[in-house]
Amino acid sequence: MNQLIFLALFALSSLAGFAQLGFSHEIGIIAGPVAFQSDFGQRYDFDTNSGNTGIGIGLIHYINFSYRADCSCYTTDTYFNDHFKLRSEISWNSTELNHFGEWVKPSRSGPNVEKLRAHSGRATNLDLGMQLEYYPFSIRAFSVQVGSWAPFVSLGAHLTKYYPKVATSYGDQDVTNLDNFYGPWHYPYGRVDNNFVNVHNGTTWSVVGSVGTRYKLSILSDLMVDLRWQYYFRDNIDGLDHQLDSNKANDYLVWLNFGYIYYLD
C-alpha cells in the first residue's frame, strides 16, 4: 500500500508540473467487462474465457499537449504535441473464478474432479498508473470536428494492489487444508513446496497496452472505447500458483472498457 501512496503522490506532483506548463486537462470515467486469464480453468478454452469474467471501473485523467488552458490557444505545432496524450488512471476490477474445460466435464468423475469443481476464487485488484497514448491522426483536427473519430494505441505501467479470495466446498472446506485441492498440485507430483494456494494480499507491477478510439460527441466531450491487455508480474493474483506444465504465464486480463471524457477549460 505504501507503494501505491508513493505512486499517487508522484503522479500528482507530475500533473502539477504539467499544469504549470499550461497544458490542458481532460477527465473521464471508464467501465466494462473483464476477462481474467489465470491458473483457473483450461488454457484456450471458450468456457474458461467466457466464464471467468468480471467488471472493471476507473477514473482517468489526460494531459492534452496540443492545447494551452492558460491562454485558450494551441501549443507549438510539434509532432509530439499533436499526436500524444498522457493518461493517468485509478481503476478497480473484480472477477469470480471457477474451473472450466476438459478436466471438469460432466463425463469425468473422481476425487480430483470433485476438488476442481469445488474450488473457486475471486481476483480483485486496485490499479494506479500511467499510459502514453499515440494518435496517428491529428489531435487538433479531431478536437474541432464533432462526429469525428480518433483511433489510438497506448502503452504504460501500473502498480497493482491485489486482494485474492479462495474458497472450496470440498471436504472440511478449510482453504488451509491443501488436501481439499487438486492432487497433482501437491508434492510429490513435481512441486517441492505446498504454497500453491495464496490467500494473502500483495502488490506488484503490471504492463498495460491498449487499442481504441474516441468519438467527438461535442467540442468539450468525447466517447471512448478501448480494448486493454494487462500483464501482471506475479502469478498469484488469482490466489492460485500451481507449477504444472500448463502454467505457462503469469496472470493477465483483457478489459473492454467504454468511457466518457470531458475537456476542462
C-alpha positions as CSV (number, residue, x, y, z in Angstrom):
1,M,0.0,0.0,0.0
2,N,2.9,2.4,0.7
3,Q,4.0,1.9,-3.0
4,L,0.5,2.9,-4.1
5,I,0.6,6.0,-1.9
6,F,4.1,6.9,-3.2
7,L,3.0,6.5,-6.8
8,A,-0.1,8.6,-6.2
9,L,1.9,11.4,-4.8
10,F,4.4,11.1,-7.6
11,A,1.6,11.2,-10.2
12,L,0.0,14.3,-8.5
13,S,3.3,16.1,-8.4
14,S,3.9,15.3,-12.1
15,L,0.5,16.5,-13.1
16,A,1.0,19.7,-11.1
17,G,4.3,20.2,-13.1
18,F,2.5,19.8,-16.4
19,A,-0.3,22.2,-15.2
20,Q,2.3,24.8,-14.6
21,L,3.4,24.4,-18.2
22,G,-0.1,25.4,-19.3
23,F,-1.2,22.1,-20.9
24,S,-4.9,21.5,-20.9
25,H,-6.6,18.6,-18.9
26,E,-9.4,16.1,-19.5
27,I,-11.2,13.9,-17.0
28,G,-13.3,10.8,-17.6
29,I,-14.8,7.6,-16.3
30,I,-14.5,4.1,-17.8
31,A,-16.3,0.8,-17.2
32,G,-16.7,-2.5,-18.9
33,P,-16.3,-6.3,-18.8
34,V,-13.1,-8.0,-17.8
35,A,-11.9,-11.5,-18.9
36,F,-9.3,-12.7,-16.3
37,Q,-6.8,-15.3,-17.6
38,S,-5.2,-17.2,-14.7
39,D,-4.5,-20.7,-13.4
40,F,-8.2,-21.3,-13.1
41,G,-9.7,-23.4,-15.9
42,Q,-8.2,-24.6,-19.1
43,R,-6.0,-22.5,-21.4
44,Y,-7.6,-21.5,-24.7
45,D,-11.0,-22.9,-23.6
46,F,-14.1,-20.9,-24.6
47,D,-16.0,-21.8,-21.4
48,T,-13.0,-20.6,-19.3
49,N,-12.6,-17.4,-21.2
50,S,-16.3,-16.6,-21.1
51,G,-17.0,-17.9,-17.6
52,N,-14.1,-16.2,-15.7
53,T,-15.3,-12.7,-16.4
54,G,-16.0,-9.7,-14.2
55,I,-16.3,-6.0,-14.2
56,G,-13.9,-3.0,-14.1
57,I,-14.4,0.7,-13.4
58,G,-12.0,3.6,-13.3
59,L,-11.3,7.3,-13.2
60,I,-9.0,8.7,-15.8
61,H,-7.1,12.0,-16.4
62,Y,-5.4,13.2,-19.5
63,I,-2.7,15.8,-20.2
64,N,-3.5,17.3,-23.6
65,F,-0.3,18.7,-25.1
66,S,-1.9,20.2,-28.1
67,Y,-3.8,23.0,-26.2
68,R,-2.9,25.5,-23.5
69,A,-5.6,26.2,-21.0
70,D,-3.9,29.3,-19.6
71,C,-4.3,31.2,-22.8
72,S,-7.0,29.2,-24.6
73,C,-4.7,28.7,-27.5
74,Y,-2.8,25.9,-29.3
75,T,0.7,24.9,-28.2
76,T,3.7,24.9,-30.5
77,D,2.9,22.8,-33.5
78,T,5.2,19.8,-33.0
79,Y,4.5,16.1,-33.9
80,F,4.5,15.1,-30.2
81,N,2.0,17.8,-29.2
82,D,-0.4,16.8,-32.0
83,H,-0.2,13.0,-31.6
84,F,0.4,12.1,-28.0
85,K,-1.6,12.4,-24.7
86,L,-0.5,11.3,-21.2
87,R,-3.2,9.3,-19.4
88,S,-3.2,8.6,-15.6
89,E,-5.7,6.3,-14.1
90,I,-7.0,4.8,-10.9
91,S,-9.2,1.7,-11.5
92,W,-10.7,-1.3,-9.8
93,N,-11.6,-4.7,-11.2
94,S,-13.1,-7.9,-9.8
95,T,-13.7,-11.3,-11.3
96,E,-15.3,-14.5,-9.9
97,L,-13.1,-17.5,-10.8
98,N,-14.0,-21.2,-11.4
99,H,-12.6,-24.2,-13.2
100,F,-13.9,-24.9,-16.7
101,G,-12.8,-27.1,-19.5
102,E,-11.7,-30.7,-20.1
103,W,-10.9,-31.7,-16.6
104,V,-14.3,-30.8,-15.1
105,K,-16.5,-32.2,-17.8
106,P,-19.7,-33.9,-16.6
107,S,-18.4,-37.2,-18.0
108,R,-15.5,-37.1,-15.6
109,S,-15.6,-38.4,-12.1
110,G,-13.3,-39.0,-9.1
111,P,-11.9,-37.0,-6.1
112,N,-9.7,-34.7,-8.1
113,V,-12.5,-33.8,-10.5
114,E,-14.7,-33.0,-7.5
115,K,-11.9,-30.9,-5.9
116,L,-11.6,-28.8,-9.0
117,R,-15.4,-28.3,-9.3
118,A,-15.5,-27.3,-5.6
119,H,-12.6,-24.8,-5.9
120,S,-13.5,-21.2,-6.6
121,G,-11.9,-17.8,-6.1
122,R,-12.1,-14.1,-6.7
123,A,-9.4,-11.8,-8.1
124,T,-9.9,-8.2,-7.0
125,N,-7.4,-5.5,-8.0
126,L,-6.8,-1.8,-7.4
127,D,-4.6,-0.1,-10.0
128,L,-2.8,3.2,-10.2
129,G,-0.6,4.1,-13.2
130,M,0.0,6.0,-16.4
131,Q,-0.1,5.3,-20.1
132,L,1.2,7.2,-23.1
133,E,-1.4,7.3,-25.9
134,Y,-0.4,7.7,-29.5
135,Y,-2.9,9.1,-32.1
136,P,-1.8,8.5,-35.7
137,F,-4.1,11.3,-36.9
138,S,-4.0,15.0,-35.8
139,I,-5.4,15.7,-32.3
140,R,-6.0,19.3,-33.3
141,A,-8.1,18.3,-36.3
142,F,-10.1,15.9,-34.1
143,S,-10.8,18.5,-31.4
144,V,-12.8,20.8,-33.7
145,Q,-14.8,18.2,-35.7
146,V,-17.9,17.0,-33.9
147,G,-18.7,13.5,-35.1
148,S,-15.1,12.6,-36.0
149,W,-13.1,9.6,-34.8
150,A,-9.6,9.4,-33.3
151,P,-8.1,5.9,-33.1
152,F,-5.2,5.4,-30.7
153,V,-2.8,2.8,-29.2
154,S,-1.2,3.1,-25.7
155,L,1.5,1.6,-23.5
156,G,2.2,2.1,-19.9
157,A,2.8,0.7,-16.4
158,H,0.5,0.3,-13.4
159,L,1.1,-0.5,-9.8
160,T,-1.5,-3.1,-8.7
161,K,-2.7,-3.9,-5.2
162,Y,-4.3,-7.4,-5.3
163,Y,-6.8,-9.0,-2.9
164,P,-7.3,-12.7,-3.8
165,K,-10.0,-14.8,-2.3
166,V,-10.0,-18.6,-2.2
167,A,-12.9,-21.0,-1.3
168,T,-13.7,-24.6,-1.6
169,S,-16.8,-26.7,-0.8
170,Y,-14.9,-29.9,-0.7
171,G,-14.1,-31.9,2.5
172,D,-13.9,-29.7,5.6
173,Q,-14.0,-26.6,3.3
174,D,-10.8,-25.3,5.0
175,V,-8.6,-23.4,2.5
176,T,-5.6,-24.0,4.7
177,N,-6.1,-27.8,4.3
178,L,-4.4,-28.3,0.9
179,D,-5.8,-31.9,0.7
180,N,-9.1,-30.2,-0.2
181,F,-7.5,-29.1,-3.5
182,Y,-6.5,-30.8,-6.8
183,G,-4.0,-33.6,-6.1
184,P,-1.4,-33.1,-8.9
185,W,-0.7,-29.6,-7.4
186,H,0.9,-31.3,-4.4
187,Y,4.3,-32.8,-3.8
188,P,5.4,-35.5,-5.0
189,Y,3.9,-34.5,-8.3
190,G,6.8,-32.2,-9.1
191,R,6.4,-29.4,-6.6
192,V,8.6,-29.4,-3.6
193,D,6.6,-26.9,-1.6
194,N,2.9,-26.6,-1.0
195,N,2.3,-22.9,-1.4
196,F,0.1,-23.1,-4.5
197,V,-2.9,-21.6,-2.7
198,N,-2.3,-18.0,-1.8
199,V,-4.8,-16.0,0.3
200,H,-2.5,-13.1,1.1
201,N,-2.9,-9.6,-0.3
202,G,0.1,-8.2,-2.2
203,T,1.5,-5.5,-4.6
204,T,3.0,-5.9,-8.0
205,W,3.8,-4.0,-11.2
206,S,1.9,-4.7,-14.4
207,V,2.4,-3.6,-18.0
208,V,-0.7,-2.2,-19.8
209,G,-1.3,-1.9,-23.6
210,S,-4.5,-1.0,-25.4
211,V,-6.0,-0.1,-28.7
212,G,-9.1,2.0,-29.1
213,T,-10.8,5.1,-30.5
214,R,-12.5,8.3,-29.4
215,Y,-15.7,9.7,-30.9
216,K,-16.2,13.5,-30.7
217,L,-19.6,13.9,-29.1
218,S,-19.2,17.7,-28.7
219,I,-16.4,20.2,-28.6
220,L,-15.9,19.6,-24.9
221,S,-16.7,15.9,-24.7
222,D,-15.7,12.5,-26.2
223,L,-16.9,8.9,-26.0
224,M,-14.2,6.3,-25.9
225,V,-13.9,2.5,-26.3
226,D,-10.7,0.6,-25.9
227,L,-9.5,-3.0,-25.5
228,R,-6.9,-3.4,-22.9
229,W,-4.3,-6.1,-22.2
230,Q,-2.7,-6.0,-18.8
231,Y,0.0,-8.4,-17.8
232,Y,1.0,-8.8,-14.1
233,F,4.5,-9.5,-12.9
234,R,3.1,-12.1,-10.4
235,D,1.3,-15.4,-10.9
236,N,-0.8,-15.4,-7.7
237,I,-3.2,-12.5,-8.4
238,D,-5.9,-15.1,-8.5
239,G,-4.9,-16.8,-5.3
240,L,-3.5,-19.8,-7.2
241,D,0.0,-20.5,-8.4
242,H,0.4,-24.2,-9.3
243,Q,3.5,-25.3,-11.1
244,L,2.2,-27.9,-13.6
245,D,3.4,-27.7,-17.2
246,S,0.1,-26.0,-18.1
247,N,1.2,-22.9,-16.1
248,K,3.0,-21.1,-18.8
249,A,2.4,-17.4,-18.0
250,N,1.7,-15.0,-15.2
251,D,-1.9,-13.8,-14.6
252,Y,-3.2,-11.3,-17.1
253,L,-6.6,-9.8,-18.1
254,V,-8.3,-8.4,-21.1
255,W,-10.7,-5.5,-20.4
256,L,-13.1,-4.0,-22.9
257,N,-14.0,-0.6,-21.5
258,F,-16.3,2.2,-22.5
259,G,-15.7,5.8,-21.4
260,Y,-16.9,9.3,-21.3
261,I,-14.3,12.1,-21.3
262,Y,-14.8,15.8,-20.6
263,Y,-12.4,18.6,-21.5
264,L,-11.6,21.1,-18.8
265,D,-11.1,24.7,-19.8
